[in-house]
Amino acid sequence: MIVVQLVIPVLMSVLGLLVVQLILDINRSEPPLTLNLNPFPTSISTITAGEHVTKTSENLTQAYSHWLKKRGLSVIEYNPSTNFDINKFWLNKIAEMGLRTFSTRYVIGFGVNDTKIISFYNGEDIHSSAISLANTMNFLLKFYCGESKNIQTINEPLPDFDKTLYVSQSELLAMLNGLSVAQCILFGLSCLVASFSVFHIREKSSGAKHLQKVSGVNSIVFWLANLTWDFFHYLIPIFIILICFAGFQVPAYTGDGRLGIVFLCFFLFGLASIASMYVLHFLFSSPAGGTVAMIIINTVAGEFVIL
């Protein structure tokens, strides 16, 4: 019983913090993406001078091949003397290594067809068309203007909303985050403090408390001893909850040295709530019914405070 009543607040607090973390991850903006072959380190670029090879197409394909090899990338050239069919070449590669492997290896390509420059790309891979075009344009710039020139293509995510909507969404998100953590902690602590009344309701209904009073136990000593014992058990999950706050780095609870203030709030709440449970236990004769009623009272009262 003691283990259960101590574990419930911790589990509920961790659940609330995980929900907040999940919401933050979902709403986090995607970072800008540089369009290059870094995500495909084992890629093989297909290079072809076309069906009718000219001096210009040969020079371009050789320069492109040399440019990629200098960057540590693999290249395969397709320049058959007869029966030029680059699509058939790729289909044979798929049959040879499988579609999954082919999609991760053959991402982009470069070709020349008479007076046209072609950027090949694999439609199975995300951003492959943009990566292929970016590589082709960067190569042509270096080929005609020198190695010192460079084009860096970055895919910037679209903005979330206009400023007004974004501010309102941020405020709503912050409110939902705080509300989810507060709701979980509220329910967990409501169960914890309500469980402290079980022993007293049982003693009252069985007459054990009356027997102690008749035996000469001082009322102040009786209630102070119970408060000390219950408050000691209350502090155990509170310290674990504070460790969870620090571990999840929740700014509302850990920023600007607020962790001490949070502990003070929990400390005062524990004294007040446990004392109130001692007062309310006189209204009940059944330990189970009294505990459930006190959980409901604590939860409803906490909801009014949150709202």
ROKE-150557 format. One record per atom (N, C-alpha, C): x, y, z. Coordinates in steps of 0.001 Angstrom, whole numbers, padded with zeros to 6 digits, always signed. Example, Ala and Ser with C-alpha at 12.3 -4.5 7.8 and 13.67 -1.06 7.14 Angstrom:
% residues 2
+013190-005690+007800;+012300-004500+007800;+013200-003300+007800;+012850-002250+007080;+013670-001060+007140;+012900+000030+007870;
END
This chain:
% residues 307
+000830-001216+000000;+000000+000000+000000;+000856+001253+000000;+001907+001243+000874;+002779+002415+000961;+003508+002642-000348;+004001+001547-000957;+004731+001678-002223;+003836+002246-003310;+002592+001768-003387;+001656+002237-004405;+001368+003722-004234;+001089+004146-003003;+000736+005541-002790;+001907+006472-003044;+003148+005970-002917;+004313+006798-003197;+004669+006821-004679;+004332+005743-005390;+004703+005638-006808;+003738+006408-007708;+002455+006441-007357;+001447+007076-008221;+001786+008533-008547;+002135+009407-007590;+002457+010802-007950;+003641+010908-008894;+004657+010046-008688;+005840+010086-009557;+005475+009676-010979;+004711+008595-011112;+004311+008131-012442;+003460+009169-013163;+002537+009793-012459;+001689+010808-013084;+002502+012027-013505;+003476+012421-012700;+004321+013561-013044;+005181+013265-014262;+005764+012076-014297;+006568+011679-015459;+005709+011620-016713;+004475+011121-016580;+003555+011082-017720;+003277+012489-018248;+003017+013429-017345;+002787+014808-017781;+003986+015400-018470;+005187+015145-017953;+006407+015673-018565;+006662+015051-019928;+006343+013760-020078;+006506+013100-021379;+005541+013671-022413;+004320+013989-021982;+003342+014597-022895;+003846+015958-023365;+004384+016749-022441;+004930+018063-022806;+006073+017904-023795;+006967+016942-023522;+008100+016719-024416;+007629+016301-025795;+006600+015464-025849;+006056+015015-027133;+005453+016177-027903;+004715+017043-027224;+004111+018209-027886;+005188+019133-028425;+006255+019336-027652;+007339+020205-028099;+008046+019622-029313;+008226+018292-029332;+008888+017659-030471;+008040+017761-031726;+006721+017619-031563;+005840+017691-032724;+005828+019095-033318;+005858+020106-032466;+005736+021485-032935;+007083+022145-033193;+008189+021400-033043;+009500+021992-033296;+009703+022168-034792;+010183+023328-035209;+010383+023627-036622;+011522+022781-037188;+011353+022358-038434;+012397+021592-039091;+013581+022504-039417;+014812+022015-039273;+015987+022841-039592;+016163+022969-041096;+016863+023986-041554;+017169+024098-042984;+018004+022908-043457;+017768+022478-044684;+018445+021301-045229;+019331+021712-046408;+020635+021451-046283;+021563+021701-047385;+021438+020563-048387;+021197+020914-049647;+020957+019912-050680;+022291+019436-051258;+022783+018329-050741;+023995+017700-051247;+023899+016192-051012;+024974+015493-051329;+024965+014033-051224;+025456+013522-049873;+025585+014392-048883;+026028+013943-047557;+025111+012892-046941;+023766+012991-047132;+022910+011919-046579;+023069+010575-047302;+023783+010573-048452;+023961+009348-049239;+025456+009113-049471;+026204+008763-048423;+027666+008641-048563;+028105+007505-049475;+027250+006497-049693;+027627+005359-050548;+026999+005462-051938;+026545+006640-052301;+025854+006788-053582;+026819+006645-054759;+026263+006204-055864;+027015+006069-057125;+026308+006921-058167;+026998+007895-058708;+026405+008795-059704;+026628+008231-061102;+025537+008146-061856;+025604+007651-063230;+025928+008811-064170;+026935+008594-065031;+027361+009644-065954;+027364+009063-067363;+026775+009816-068276;+026742+009382-069667;+026945+010564-070600;+027687+010325-071658;+027926+011365-072663;+026875+011354-073757;+025884+010505-073629;+024790+010487-074589;+024983+009464-075685;+023941+009349-076494;+023985+008363-077587;+024963+008781-078666;+025013+010088-078936;+025940+010615-079950;+026989+011440-079219;+028120+010815-078966;+029166+011454-078167;+029868+012503-079008;+029997+013696-078437;+030736+014785-079063;+031905+015165-078153;+032766+016016-078684;+033915+016447-077883;+033452+017209-076650;+032421+018046-076815;+031906+018831-075683;+031290+017935-074621;+030452+016967-075063;+029805+016077-074093;+030839+015229-073371;+031885+014801-074089;+032929+013998-073459;+033700+014811-072421;+034008+016064-072762;+034728+016921-071819;+033889+017196-070563;+032599+017455-070771;+031722+017748-069628;+031587+016551-068690;+031364+015363-069269;+031176+014180-068428;+032470+013804-067709;+033603+013952-068380;+034876+013645-067718;+035159+014633-066589;+034844+015913-066834;+035049+016928-065789;+034115+016685-064606;+032870+016301-064890;+031913+016011-063812;+032360+014799-063004;+032851+013769-063706;+033340+012564-063030;+034544+012899-062142;+035456+013688-062648;+036637+014079-061870;+036230+014915-060659;+035236+015788-060824;+034767+016655-059728;+034160+015826-058591;+033375+014794-058951;+032769+013948-057926;+033815+013071-057232;+034739+012499-058012;+035765+011637-057422;+036660+012413-056465;+036905+013690-056782;+037729+014521-055913;+037045+014743-054564;+035707+014643-054540;+034947+014788-053294;+034737+013444-052596;+035355+012391-053111;+035264+011081-052485;+034004+010317-052833;+033329+010685-053924;+032090+010033-054333;+032357+009060-055477;+031538+008026-055540;+031703+006996-056570;+030975+007395-057849;+031517+006930-058952;+030962+007270-060264;+030940+006015-061127;+029893+005870-061938;+029833+004813-062944;+029447+005452-064275;+030214+005137-065299;+029976+005736-066624;+029233+004746-067518;+028272+005295-068241;+027502+004480-069180;+027667+005094-070568;+028542+004487-071355;+028813+004977-072713;+028964+003798-073668;+027869+003077-073954;+027975+001927-074859;+028188+002398-076302;+028869+001574-077047;+029115+001932-078455;+027862+001737-079305;+027006+000792-078900;+025752+000548-079634;+024625+000302-078637;+023404+000379-079148;+022195+000090-078351;+022177+000909-077050;+022211+002217-077232;+022187+003102-076062;+020788+003089-075429;+020695+002638-074198;+019417+002621-073469;+019723+002689-071971;+019788+003913-071460;+020181+004084-070055;+019109+003567-069097;+017837+003606-069529;+016776+003064-068671;+016951+001556-068474;+017308+000868-069536;+017541-000575-069440;+018738-000853-068527;+019748+000036-068589;+020920-000107-067718;+020506-000044-066250;+019631+000903-065919;+019186+001022-064521;+018283-000145-064117;+017442-000628-065030;+016600-001774-064720;+017440-003017-064441;+018521-003183-065185;+019423-004311-064933;+020080-004183-063555;+020409-002941-063151;+020999-002722-061834;+019992-003057-060717;+018719-002706-060942;+017674-003032-059959;+017530-004540-059817;+017528-005248-060957;+017421-006706-060917;+018647-007325-060249;+019785-006650-060378;+021037-007193-059838;+021139-007022-058322;+020757-005826-057813;+020961-005533-056390;+019672-005336-055601;+018534-005280-056251;+017274-005056-055553;+016915-003582-055501;+015604-003312-055455;+015139-001932-055511;+015586-001125-054302;+015553-001728-053098;+015914-000985-051887;+017370-000531-051937;+018262-001436-052283;+019682-001075-052373;+019929-000091-053499;+019258-000308-054631;+019413+000598-055770;+019001+002019-055397;+017918+002158-054622;+017412+003487-054272;+018372+004239-053360;+019147+003511-052561;+020096+004183-051676;+021445+004442-052340;+021733+003723-053433;+023040+003870-054091;+022957+004778-055326;+021965+004557-056156;+021841+005335-057399;+020832+006466-057176;+021321+007600-056708;+020463+008721-056315;+020388+009764-057426;+021529+010147-057975;+021545+011186-059009;+022417+010732-060175;+022351+011502-061248;+023183+011234-062417;+023359+012495-063247;+024258+012396-064215;+024550+013551-065072;+024741+013040-066489;+024113+013728-067433;+024232+013307-068818;+024171+014469-069781;+024657+014202-070976;+024614+015197-072048;+023976+014529-073256;+022993+015185-073845;+022303+014680-075028;+022332+015771-076094;+023267+015618-077029;+023504+016639-078054;+023825+017972-077363;+022904+018939-077440;+023160+020252-076832;+022460+020413-075490;+021874+019348-074973;+021130+019425-073716;+021908+018751-072584;+021860+019376-071429;+022445+018802-070216;+021303+018250-069365;+021458+017006-068928;+020387+016319-068211;+020838+015998-066792;+019962+016292-065835;+020195+015909-064436;+019276+014732-064116;+019854+013564-063963;+019064+012376-063617;+018855+012328-062103;+017723+011775-061700;+017481+011600-060263;+016589+010384-060040;+016706+009805-058863;+015897+008658-058457;+014686+009166-057687;+013503+008952-058228;+012289+009467-057607;+011926+008813-056292;+012594+007695-055940;+012309+007029-054672;+012895+007771-053483;+013923+008582-053716;+014626+009268-052629;+014101+010696-052475;+013920+011093-051215;+013437+012447-050931;+014520+013466-051310;+014120+014539-051950;+014988+015663-052337;+015995+015289-053424;+015873+014099-054024;+016881+013693-055010;+016874+014596-056236;+015677+015036-056661;+015625+015905-057845;+016318+017227-057587;+016083+017818-056405;+016720+019085-056069;+018229+018912-055879;+018639+017785-055284;+020070+017521-055091;+020765+017369-056438;+020131+016647-057356;+020719+016455-058685;+020869+017782-059415;+019827+018596-059402;+019895+019889-060081;+020919+020810-059429;+020987+020796-058101;+021961+021633-057395;+023387+021220-057736;+023641+019912-057800;+024973+019435-058168;+025334+019815-059589;+024376+019697-060500;+024633+020045-061898;+024947+021527-062047;+024152+022380-061416;+024380+023820-061522;+025707+024222-060882;+026039+023607-059756;+027299+023914-059086;+028487+023469-059948;+028363+022299-060574;+029432+021818-061458;+029628+022756-062648;+028528+023156-063281;+028649+024034-064450;+029280+025373-064080;+028934+025896-062899;+029550+027146-062454;+031054+026981-062295;+031489+025891-061675;+032920+025653-061483;+033631+025362-062816;+032925+024667-063711;+033534+024296-064995;+033808+025525-065857;+032881+026475-065873;+033025+027636-066740;+033630+028858-066040;+033539+028921-064711;+034000+030121-064004;+035151+029871-063031;+035546+028604-062850;+036676+028321-061973;+036253+027637-060683;+037219+026907-060098;+036953+026130-058891;+036617+026991-057680;+037014+028264-057715;+036764+029123-056553;+035283+029479-056397;+034522+029320-057465;+033099+029642-057419;+032310+028465-056822;+031235+028788-056160;+030466+027725-055519;+029021+028172-055306;+028100+027242-055451;+026683+027477-055151;+026279+026508-054049;+025758+027046-052966;+025235+026208-051878;+023717+026353-051859;+023030+025261-052102;+021567+025273-052164;+021004+024754-050845;+020148+025566-050224;+019564+025212-048924;+018050+025229-049046;+017434+024153-048581;+015974+024063-048570;+015470+024588-047228;+014915+025772-047228;+014410+026404-046005;+012933+026063-045840;+012539+025506-044676;+011117+025177-044477;+010229+026411-044565;+009001+026194-044987;+008044+027296-045055;+007767+027832-043652;+007502+029127-043516;+007159+029668-042183;+005877+029047-041682;+005768+028939-040345;+004609+028273-039743;+003311+029024-040029;+003247+030263-039531;+002041+031071-039670;+002465+032528-039748;+001494+033385-039974;+001826+034802-039857;+002051+035137-038384;+002588+036311-038123;+003058+036643-036776;+001941+036566-035737;+000766+037064-036080;-000329+037088-035121;-000759+035681-034727;-000928+034825-035740;-001342+033460-035458;-000262+032703-034715;+000998+032985-035057;+002103+032279-034410;+002164+032599-032926;+001988+033883-032589;+002024+034271-031178;+000891+033600-030414;-000317+033627-031005;-001450+033028-030309;-001256+031523-030164;-000668+030887-031191;-000420+029449-031103;+000614+029146-030028;+001654+029974-029917;+002681+029759-028895;+002093+029901-027503;+001249+030893-027322;+000625+031078-026007;-000285+029902-025671;-001037+029433-026665;-001921+028283-026436;-001114+027037-026120;-000005+026845-026833;+000831+025680-026598;+001437+025712-025197;+001905+026894-024777;+002474+027018-023430;+001422+026734-022363;+000193+027207-022600;-000877+026959-021641;-001221+025471-021567;-001266+024802-022711;-001573+023372-022731;-000471+022561-022057;+000787+022974-022277;+001896+022268-021631;+001792+022364-020119;+001587+023599-019624;+001468+023784-018180;+000256+023071-017618;-000840+023065-018384;-002065+022426-017913;-001899+020910-017832;-001222+020325-018802;-001046+018863-018788;-000206+018419-017605;+000887+019144-017322;+001727+018789-016170;+000957+019000-014869;+000232+020131-014770;-000521+020434-013551;-001604+019388-013295;-002292+018951-014357;-003350+017957-014200;-002792+016635-013684;-001670+016209-014247;-001085+014934-013822;-000586+014999-012385;+000096+016099-012041;+000587+016234-010670;-000582+016347-009696;-001619+017072-010109;-002793+017231-009248;-003417+015879-008903;-003623+015042-009906;-004248+013744-009645;-003341+012860-008796;-002037+012871-009101;-001105+012044-008342;-001032+012439-006884;-000926+013753-006612;-000853+014205-005221;-002197+014065-004508;-003306+014165-005248;-004618+013950-004634;-004737+012525-004104;-004252+011567-004894;-004270+010171-004429;-003340+009982-003242;-002188+010659-003277;-001212+010489-002205;-001739+011001-000866;-002199+012263-000837;-002628+012844+000442;-003922+012190+000938;-004781+011743+000006;-006015+011073+000435;-005717+009724+001079;-004626+009076+000651;-004299+007769+001228;-003865+007875+002684;-003434+009065+003115;-003022+009228+004513;-004214+009153+005477;-005427+009285+004979;-006606+009249+005845;-007116+007832+006089;-006616+006853+005301;-007117+005479+005431;-006890+004950+006837;-005688+005126+007342;-005345+004605+008665;-006209+005245+009749;-006444+006542+009637;-007202+007247+010676;-008692+006887+010636;-009239+006705+009437;-010639+006282+009335;-010807+004873+009901;-009840+003996+009618;-009910+002640+010142;-009800+002635+011668;-008896+003477+012199;-008759+003556+013661;-010032+004093+014312;-010651+005085+013652;-011863+005675+014207;-013019+004677+014195;-013164+003959+013079;-014282+003021+012969;-014096+001790+013856;-012855+001394+014138;-012609+000216+014981;-012511+000549+016465;-012409+001834+016777;-012301+002240+018169;-010888+002258+018702;-009905+002013+017848;-008510+002000+018295;-008061+003380+018741;-008552+004404+018039;-008165+005763+018422;-008732+006116+019797;-009963+005733+020040;-010584+005997+021351;-009816+005278+022460;-009351+004063+022150;-008585+003299+023142;-007271+004009+023490;-006642+004589+022503;-005399+005318+022756;-005649+006562+023616;-006742+007247+023321;-007070+008438+024111;-007349+008063+025567;-008104+006971+025766;-008416+006521+027122;-007132+006115+027856;-006164+005567+027103;-004909+005122+027711;-004003+006280+028094;-004399+007513+027723;-003638+008676+028159;-002761+009318+027100;-002923+008929+025824;-002134+009551+024750;-002597+010982+024548;-001658+011920+024601;-001973+013338+024406;-002386+013587+022959;-003447+014380+022745;-003945+014639+021387;-002900+015336+020516;-002181+016291+021106;-001164+017018+020326;-000062+016066+019883;+000392+015216+020805;+001437+014252+020483;+000945+013261+019425;-000309+012815+019569;-000879+011846+018623;-000888+012411+017205;-001446+013611+017035;-001563+014185+015695;-000211+014656+015154;+000660+015152+016022;+001979+015599+015564;+002814+014410+015096;+002714+013280+015814;+003452+012093+015396;+002946+011581+014051;+001631+011563+013865;+001063+011125+012581;+001440+012071+011450;+001408+013376+011748;+001770+014352+010720;+003237+014197+010310;+004104+013984+011282;+005533+013815+010984;+005763+012580+010116;+005128+011476+010483;+005284+010226+009725;+004717+010347+008313;+003520+010895+008194;+002901+011043+006868;+003668+012044+006010;+004146+013122+006626;+004864+014134+005855;+006209+013595+005364;+006830+012737+006159;+008076+012098+005715;+007822+011261+004462;+006731+010487+004449;+006380+009703+003262;+005985+010605+002089;+005395+011738+002389;+005011+012677+001334;+006235+013261+000639;+007299+013519+001390;+008489+014158+000813;+009246+013236-000134;+009129+011923+000045;+009875+010993-000822;+009490+011165-002295;+008199+011069-002669;+007859+011293-004088;+008096+012734-004534;+008007+013694-003600;+008244+015087-003981;+009682+015272-004452;+010639+014697-003750;+012039+014795-004161;+012268+014115-005504;+011599+012979-005728;+011735+012289-007013;+011133+013133-008138;+010000+013797-007867;+009373+014669-008866;+010303+015832-009210;+010952+016408-008218;+011898+017506-008466;+013078+017032-009312;+013540+015809-009072;+014614+015250-009899;+014148+015094-011342;+012886+014685-011523;+012320+014562-012878;+012247+015924-013555;+011840+016957-012810;+011810+018312-013369;+013189+018731-013844;+014196+018454-013017;+015564+018819-013389;+016043+017996-014581;+015667+016714-014623;+016086+015867-015728;+015465+016263-017052;+014191+016643-017036;+013509+017055-018260;+013796+018517-018618;+014459+019227-017721;+014816+020633-017953;+013594+021461-018374;+012571+021416-017533;+011374+022218-017784;+011649+023644-017329;+011707+024626-018245;+012096+025989-017852;+011189+026587-016784;+009890+026277-016836;+008960+026858-015877;+009272+026437-014442;+009907+025281-014276;+010188+024762-012940;+011662+024840-012558;+012564+024898-013556;+013997+024861-013254;+014724+026151-013593;+014140+026985-014471;+014820+028210-014885;+014913+029242-013767;+016012+030000-013771;+016225+031097-012811;+016130+030626-011354;+016602+029415-011087;+016600+028917-009716;+015223+028679-009133;+014249+028356-009993;+012874+028176-009511;+012667+026841-008817;+013615+025918-008919;+013411+024597-008332;+013202+024684-006817;+013907+025598-006174;+013712+025789-004742;+012336+026329-004416;+011845+027230-005273;+010502+027783-005064;+009443+026698-005252;+009667+025834-006248;+008740+024723-006475;+008710+023799-005264;+009881+023518-004704;+009929+022665-003506;+009182+023321-002339;+009329+024643-002201;+008622+025344-001132;+007112+025238-001315;+006650+025345-002568;+005211+025196-002844;+004728+023793-002489;+005496+022780-002890;+005135+021404-002536;+005149+021209-001017;+006121+021804-000346;+006251+021671+001108;+005017+022234+001811;+004636+023450+001429;+003473+024086+002057;+002187+023356+001690;+002103+022902+000440;+000921+022143+000018;+000786+020864+000842;+001916+020192+001097;+001864+018960+001872;+001359+019181+003278;+001867+020232+003954;+001403+020522+005307;-000097+020820+005334;-000544+021644+004380;-001950+022048+004357;-002872+020893+003983;-002498+020129+002985;-003381+019068+002489;-003465+017893+003469;-002336+017521+004061;-002373+016410+005025;-003204+016799+006247;-003031+018039+006724;-003825+018506+007863;-005316+018524+007523;-005643+018932+006291;-007056+018964+005896;-007637+017561+005806;-006813+016568+005409;-007290+015188+005388;-007594+014684+006801;-006777+015126+007757;-007043+014744+009147;-008392+015296+009624;-008702+016500+009183;-009978+017113+009588;-011151+016414+008912;-011006+016121+007611;-012123+015546+006850;-012368+014086+007177;-011408+013382+007766;-011606+011950+007981;-012713+011679+009000;-013083+012682+009809;-014167+012490+010773;-015520+012307+010095;-015629+012719+008816;-016901+012627+008110;-017183+011223+007587;-016208+010314+007637;-016360+009013+006982;-016137+007884+007987;-016787+006778+007699;-016625+005589+008530;-016021+004429+007755;-016036+004493+006428;-015458+003448+005584;-014126+003938+005010;-013030+003238+005230;-011732+003684+004694;-011729+003814+003175;-012299+002823+002469;-012305+002871+001002;-013156+004029+000491;-014376+004137+001028;-015257+005226+000589;-014703+006583+000941;-014101+006703+002123;-013525+007974+002526;-012353+008373+001649;-011520+007411+001272;-010372+007709+000409;-010824+008188-000964;-011800+007490-001539;-012310+007887-002861;-012925+009278-002796;-013695+009545-001740;-014328+010853-001605;-013287+011953-001469;-012222+011694-000729;-011181+012710-000562;-010383+012933-001841;-010176+011879-002610;-009517+012053-003917;-010350+012962-004811;-011668+012727-004816;-012566+013557-005632;-012558+014999-005130;-012613+015180-003815;-012600+016537-003251;-011311+017266-003614;-010174+016594-003451;-008881+017213-003772;-008774+017555-005250;-009241+016633-006096;-009139+016849-007545;-010017+018014-007979;-011264+018031-007518;-012196+019106-007899;-011684+020451-007381;-011227+020472-006125;-010691+021727-005579;-009472+022199-006360;-008618+021235-006749;-007436+021600-007553;-007811+022119-008933;-008862+021553-009524;-009311+022029-010847;-009756+023491-010765;-010468+023845-009712;-010896+025250-009545;-009694+026164-009406;-008664+025703-008703;-007469+026530-008527;-006741+026702-009858;-006629+025610-010647;-005939+025682-011948;-006676+026599-012909;-007995+026449-012950;-008774+027258-013894;-008886+028703-013425;
END
